[in-house]
Amino acid sequence: MHDSRRALQCLEPKLDFFIAIDSDGCAFDTMEIKHKECFCPQAIKYFGLQPVSKYARETWEFVNLYSRRRGVNRFPALVAVLDLLRCRTAVRQRGVQIDELPHLRDWIAAAATLDNSTLRQKANQLESDELLHVLQWSDSVNAAIEDIVHGVPPFPKVVRSLRRATESADMIVCSGTPVAALKREWAEHGLSRFVRVIAGQETGSKTEHLWLATAGRYQRDRILMIGDAAGDMKAARNVGALFYPVVPGQEEASWERFFDEALDRFFALSYAGSYQDALIAELDNALPESPPWEFTESRGF
């Protein structure tokens, strides 16, 4: 059992309220640099996408940054990108063969935790060159992130918001990023002192993080998840918690609103209802389901 999972299970409430915070793209402006400089270039390298690199980049960024899939685990994200690429007219016209990764799909469907450690175990068990290749890609992404992603500060008002929130709420990091990277980034900017547990990819899904930390310990209307993606909202709903969206492209304004009014509403038990619904509608509007090229390709452009 990963240490952070055990820490969530053993978390004893010190305060009446509970707040879980996503990291990449929510507390830190790291989504763009990680996906554009680390994830996508390594995907182009490892999966033979050099002949369609323009379309690979566009597709990767849509899936991981600008769509309803934003924030999804890296392995389902990889499959989604390759599936979309396979359907693109320009890719088919170039005769590029896109990997289908059947072993990876099977592992995603069956695995309890989608991380490098469990992938390595399955790859060795099956003696699967495909899974080992995906693992090499994932390891290379982690190495690139460690090498490149430094000095990216939290969004304005994050530190002030967490400082205020910690007076009345127990807090954790609830993320799909590997724990080592989370600990490095939160320590680098002095945010670790505000949270009691840093839970990441190896700890399980975000829904699991929330259940492990809160089940039977906090009232549902006193649990809040802060995130920037539909998956964060789904995790909150899965456990009956409230959700505050940090809207992509409007992160500074979102944190300002959280500091100025939403946090007070949460502590006053007046956050749920029409106020929360209006905020969630903003997130829905910012993250489309269908890629923009579907329209242009359907018109023959």
C-alpha positions as CSV (number, residue, x, y, z in Angstrom):
1,M,0.0,0.0,0.0
2,H,1.3,3.4,-1.0
3,D,2.2,5.7,2.0
4,S,-0.2,8.4,0.9
5,R,-3.1,5.9,0.7
6,R,-2.4,4.8,4.2
7,A,-2.3,8.5,5.3
8,L,-5.7,9.1,3.8
9,Q,-7.2,6.1,5.6
10,C,-5.7,7.2,8.9
11,L,-6.7,10.9,8.5
12,E,-8.5,12.0,11.7
13,P,-10.5,15.3,11.5
14,K,-9.1,18.2,13.3
15,L,-11.7,20.7,11.9
16,D,-15.3,20.5,10.8
17,F,-14.7,21.2,7.1
18,F,-12.7,19.4,4.4
19,I,-11.2,20.7,1.2
20,A,-9.4,18.6,-1.5
21,I,-7.4,20.5,-4.1
22,D,-6.2,19.4,-7.5
23,S,-2.7,20.5,-8.5
24,D,-1.9,20.7,-12.2
25,G,-3.9,23.4,-13.9
26,C,-5.8,24.2,-10.6
27,A,-3.3,25.3,-8.0
28,F,-0.4,25.6,-10.4
29,D,-0.2,26.8,-14.0
30,T,1.7,23.6,-15.0
31,M,-0.8,22.0,-17.4
32,E,0.4,23.8,-20.5
33,I,4.2,23.3,-20.0
34,K,3.8,19.6,-18.9
35,H,1.6,18.6,-21.9
36,K,3.2,20.8,-24.6
37,E,6.8,20.3,-23.6
38,C,6.8,16.9,-21.9
39,F,3.9,14.6,-22.6
40,C,3.3,15.4,-26.3
41,P,6.9,15.5,-27.6
42,Q,7.5,12.1,-25.9
43,A,4.4,10.7,-27.5
44,I,5.5,11.8,-30.9
45,K,8.9,10.2,-30.3
46,Y,7.7,6.9,-28.9
47,F,4.7,6.3,-31.1
48,G,6.0,7.2,-34.5
49,L,3.9,10.4,-34.9
50,Q,6.7,12.4,-36.6
51,P,5.0,12.4,-40.0
52,V,1.8,13.9,-38.5
53,S,3.4,15.9,-35.6
54,K,1.2,18.9,-36.3
55,Y,-2.0,16.9,-35.9
56,A,-0.6,14.9,-33.0
57,R,0.1,18.2,-31.1
58,E,-3.3,19.6,-31.9
59,T,-5.0,16.4,-30.9
60,W,-3.0,15.9,-27.7
61,E,-3.7,19.5,-26.6
62,F,-7.4,19.2,-27.3
63,V,-7.8,16.0,-25.3
64,N,-5.6,17.0,-22.4
65,L,-6.1,20.7,-22.1
66,Y,-9.1,22.0,-24.0
67,S,-11.8,19.3,-23.8
68,R,-14.1,17.5,-21.4
69,R,-11.3,14.9,-21.0
70,R,-8.9,17.5,-19.5
71,G,-7.1,16.1,-16.5
72,V,-7.7,12.4,-17.4
73,N,-5.0,9.9,-16.4
74,R,-2.1,9.8,-18.9
75,F,-2.8,6.2,-20.1
76,P,-6.4,6.6,-21.1
77,A,-5.4,10.0,-22.5
78,L,-2.8,8.4,-24.7
79,V,-5.4,5.9,-26.1
80,A,-7.9,8.7,-26.7
81,V,-5.4,10.8,-28.6
82,L,-4.4,7.8,-30.8
83,D,-8.0,7.0,-31.5
84,L,-8.8,10.5,-32.5
85,L,-5.7,10.7,-34.7
86,R,-6.6,7.5,-36.4
87,C,-9.9,9.1,-37.5
88,R,-8.4,12.3,-38.9
89,T,-8.6,12.8,-42.6
90,A,-5.1,14.3,-42.9
91,V,-3.6,11.3,-41.0
92,R,-5.3,8.7,-43.1
93,Q,-4.2,10.6,-46.3
94,R,-0.6,10.4,-45.2
95,G,-0.9,6.6,-44.7
96,V,0.5,6.8,-41.2
97,Q,-0.3,3.7,-39.1
98,I,-1.4,4.6,-35.6
99,D,-0.8,2.1,-32.8
100,E,-4.0,0.6,-31.3
101,L,-2.3,-0.7,-28.1
102,P,-4.7,-3.6,-27.3
103,H,-2.7,-4.7,-24.2
104,L,-2.8,-1.2,-22.8
105,R,-6.6,-1.0,-23.3
106,D,-7.0,-4.3,-21.4
107,W,-4.8,-3.1,-18.6
108,I,-6.7,0.2,-18.3
109,A,-10.0,-1.7,-18.1
110,A,-8.9,-4.1,-15.4
111,A,-6.3,-2.2,-13.3
112,A,-7.3,-0.7,-9.9
113,T,-4.5,1.9,-10.2
114,L,-3.1,3.3,-13.4
115,D,0.5,4.2,-12.6
116,N,4.0,3.1,-13.8
117,S,4.4,0.6,-11.0
118,T,1.3,-1.5,-11.8
119,L,2.0,-1.1,-15.5
120,R,5.5,-2.5,-15.0
121,Q,4.1,-5.4,-13.1
122,K,1.6,-6.2,-15.8
123,A,4.2,-5.8,-18.6
124,N,6.6,-8.2,-16.9
125,Q,3.8,-10.7,-16.2
126,L,2.6,-10.7,-19.9
127,E,6.1,-10.3,-21.3
128,S,4.4,-7.6,-23.4
129,D,6.7,-5.5,-25.6
130,E,3.8,-3.1,-26.1
131,L,3.3,-2.4,-22.4
132,L,7.1,-2.1,-21.9
133,H,7.1,0.5,-24.7
134,V,4.3,2.5,-23.1
135,L,6.2,2.3,-19.8
136,Q,9.3,3.7,-21.5
137,W,7.2,6.6,-22.8
138,S,5.7,7.2,-19.3
139,D,9.1,7.1,-17.7
140,S,10.4,9.5,-20.3
141,V,7.6,11.9,-19.5
142,N,8.4,11.8,-15.8
143,A,12.1,12.5,-16.6
144,A,11.2,15.4,-18.8
145,I,8.9,16.9,-16.2
146,E,11.6,16.6,-13.5
147,D,14.1,18.2,-15.9
148,I,11.9,21.0,-17.3
149,V,9.1,21.9,-14.9
150,H,10.6,24.2,-12.2
151,G,9.9,27.7,-11.0
152,V,6.2,27.6,-12.0
153,P,4.4,29.4,-9.1
154,P,0.8,28.8,-7.9
155,F,-1.9,31.0,-9.4
156,P,-2.4,34.4,-7.7
157,K,-4.6,34.1,-4.6
158,V,-3.9,30.4,-4.1
159,V,-1.5,31.0,-1.2
160,R,-3.9,33.5,0.5
161,S,-6.8,31.2,-0.1
162,L,-5.1,28.2,1.4
163,R,-3.9,30.2,4.3
164,R,-7.5,31.3,5.1
165,A,-9.0,27.9,4.4
166,T,-6.6,26.0,6.7
167,E,-8.1,28.0,9.7
168,S,-11.4,26.0,9.3
169,A,-10.8,23.1,7.0
170,D,-8.6,20.0,6.9
171,M,-7.0,19.9,3.4
172,I,-5.4,17.4,1.1
173,V,-3.9,17.4,-2.4
174,C,-6.1,15.2,-4.7
175,S,-4.4,14.7,-8.0
176,G,-3.6,12.3,-10.8
177,T,0.0,13.4,-10.9
178,P,2.7,11.1,-9.5
179,V,3.2,11.7,-5.8
180,A,7.0,12.5,-6.1
181,A,6.3,15.3,-8.6
182,L,3.5,16.7,-6.4
183,K,5.7,16.7,-3.3
184,R,8.5,18.5,-5.2
185,E,6.2,21.1,-6.6
186,W,4.2,21.8,-3.4
187,A,7.4,22.0,-1.3
188,E,9.2,24.2,-3.9
189,H,6.6,26.9,-3.4
190,G,5.9,26.5,0.3
191,L,2.4,25.1,0.0
192,S,3.0,21.7,1.7
193,R,2.4,23.3,5.1
194,F,-1.3,23.9,4.2
195,V,-2.2,20.2,3.5
196,R,-2.2,17.1,5.6
197,V,-1.8,14.6,2.8
198,I,-0.5,14.7,-0.8
199,A,-2.4,12.1,-2.7
200,G,-1.5,11.4,-6.4
201,Q,-1.5,8.8,-9.1
202,E,-0.2,5.9,-7.0
203,T,-2.8,6.5,-4.4
204,G,-5.8,5.6,-6.6
205,S,-8.4,7.6,-8.4
206,K,-9.6,11.0,-7.1
207,T,-12.9,9.4,-6.1
208,E,-10.9,7.0,-4.0
209,H,-8.9,9.8,-2.4
210,L,-12.1,11.5,-1.3
211,W,-13.7,8.4,0.0
212,L,-10.7,7.3,1.9
213,A,-10.2,10.7,3.5
214,T,-13.8,11.6,4.3
215,A,-16.1,8.6,4.6
216,G,-17.9,8.7,8.0
217,R,-15.7,11.6,9.2
218,Y,-17.2,14.8,7.6
219,Q,-20.7,15.9,6.7
220,R,-21.3,15.9,2.9
221,D,-22.1,19.6,2.8
222,R,-18.8,20.4,4.5
223,I,-16.6,18.6,1.9
224,L,-15.4,20.6,-1.1
225,M,-13.3,19.5,-4.1
226,I,-11.5,22.3,-6.0
227,G,-10.5,21.3,-9.6
228,D,-10.2,22.4,-13.2
229,A,-11.7,19.5,-15.1
230,A,-14.8,17.5,-15.5
231,G,-13.1,14.5,-13.8
232,D,-12.7,16.5,-10.7
233,M,-16.4,17.4,-10.7
234,K,-17.3,13.8,-11.2
235,A,-15.1,12.7,-8.3
236,A,-16.9,15.2,-6.0
237,R,-20.3,14.1,-7.2
238,N,-19.3,10.4,-6.6
239,V,-18.9,11.0,-2.9
240,G,-21.7,13.6,-2.5
241,A,-19.3,16.5,-2.1
242,L,-19.4,20.1,-3.3
243,F,-17.3,21.3,-6.2
244,Y,-15.6,24.6,-7.0
245,P,-14.3,24.9,-10.6
246,V,-11.1,26.7,-11.5
247,V,-12.1,27.5,-15.1
248,P,-9.4,26.9,-17.7
249,G,-8.4,30.2,-19.2
250,Q,-9.9,32.1,-16.3
251,E,-7.8,30.7,-13.5
252,E,-6.8,34.0,-11.9
253,A,-10.4,35.2,-11.8
254,S,-11.6,31.8,-10.5
255,W,-9.1,32.0,-7.5
256,E,-10.0,35.6,-6.9
257,R,-13.7,34.7,-6.7
258,F,-12.9,31.8,-4.4
259,F,-11.0,34.0,-2.1
260,D,-13.5,36.9,-2.2
261,E,-16.8,35.0,-1.9
262,A,-16.9,31.2,-2.5
263,L,-14.8,30.2,0.5
264,D,-17.0,32.3,2.8
265,R,-20.1,30.7,1.3
266,F,-18.7,27.2,1.8
267,F,-18.0,27.9,5.5
268,A,-21.5,29.5,5.9
269,L,-23.1,26.4,4.3
270,S,-24.7,28.6,1.6
271,Y,-22.5,27.3,-1.3
272,A,-24.7,24.5,-2.7
273,G,-27.6,25.2,-5.0
274,S,-27.9,27.9,-7.6
275,Y,-24.5,29.5,-6.7
276,Q,-22.6,26.2,-7.3
277,D,-24.7,25.4,-10.4
278,A,-23.8,28.7,-12.1
279,L,-20.1,28.1,-11.5
280,I,-20.2,24.6,-12.9
281,A,-22.0,25.8,-16.0
282,E,-19.0,28.1,-16.7
283,L,-16.7,25.0,-16.6
284,D,-19.0,23.1,-18.9
285,N,-19.0,25.9,-21.4
286,A,-15.2,26.1,-21.3
287,L,-14.6,22.4,-22.1
288,P,-16.3,21.1,-25.3
289,E,-16.9,17.5,-26.0
290,S,-16.2,17.5,-29.8
291,P,-12.9,18.6,-31.4
292,P,-13.0,21.7,-33.6
293,W,-11.5,20.0,-36.6
294,E,-14.6,17.7,-36.9
295,F,-16.6,20.7,-38.2
296,T,-13.9,21.8,-40.8
297,E,-13.3,18.2,-41.9
298,S,-17.0,17.6,-42.4
299,R,-17.1,20.6,-44.7
300,G,-14.1,19.4,-46.7
301,F,-11.7,22.1,-45.5
